Amino acid sequence: MRVTLIHNPAAGEHAQDVEKLLRLVRSRGHEVRYQSSKDDGWKKALDEPADLIAVAGGDGTVARVAKRVVGRGVPVAPLPSGTANNVSRALGMADRPLDELVQSWDEARRIKLDVGIATGPWGERYFLEGIGAGLFACAVPHVDRSKTIDSIDRPDARVVYALQLLKEDLARCRPVAIKAAIDGKDVSGDYVMFEALNLPYIGPNLYLAPDSAPGDGHFNLVLVGEAERERLRNTLESWQKEKPRLAVLPTHRGKRLTLQWTGFPLHMDDKIWPGGKKPAPKPPARIDVRIGDAVEFLAPPEKKKGA
């Protein structure tokens, strides 16, 4: 196969050696074109003919690639080497060795993951993991500013530290007044966390949408008001204690979400809006969220019971 390999050289416990990755892919008889995700040319590399796009990196790199290839019909094969690896975890492959994943490409399962589309003052943007206001919109900048988390090598230790930052943010996060409706049903209220999720996992491997299934054409809207703040805190505590991570939080399944933006920070995957150099628009503004096309991912065959 012709493989385009997009690689984040900064991801993982030890940044994956480029030559080692190339040897691994070529050892299975594949023709490989390499591109670092840190170089400006990574988007152009996706326009080159390929039978498969392999992505060695974390959720951010996988999501950026997936959003660029929507509708192209070329499957994406993650080689998880990030911190949380929520996308790979949703596909049941987060703990598989890289050589096993590459070896499985010829007989891999093809699994479709929905890509969400959010339309607002910014125009139209894709998201893979989720979009929301409240807790995670507060936490993303907190994590991005942390020098400590950048100094931690081990992914599991980085996840634990990110979880600690999240708990600190939960303690001080004020509810956000949100006027919204999902598939026409009013869900307006004051929320500490308001999350429309495409995947079961978000952030530091938090299992917040257990009913989410890849490619089911729905997202799960998880709502945490003041009454559920303590329940969410207990969920974060149980994660560290390695208890079952099933969050029993108010959830609505749907295909379309509308909300009125009144100036609160909003996250789409790992990006915060308003942000960047462009000035923020004046509220209020309407935001529409819907399920768009799906991207096909490769996942290894399921392990046989007892294997």
DARAKA-V464569 format. One record per helix or strand of 3 or more residues. SS is the DSSP state (hx for helix, st for strand). FROM is the first residue (numbers start at 1). LEN is the number of residues. Records with the same first field share a line. If there is no record, write none. Layout:
SS = FROM-LEN + FROM-LEN
This chain:
st = 2-6 + 31-6 + 52-6 + 75-6 + 109-12 + 123-5 + 130-5 + 176-7 + 189-3 + 193-5 + 219-6 + 250-5 + 256-6 + 266-3 + 271-3 + 285-15
hx = 18-9 + 42-4 + 59-10 + 86-5 + 98-6 + 105-3 + 135-11 + 147-5 + 155-18 + 226-15
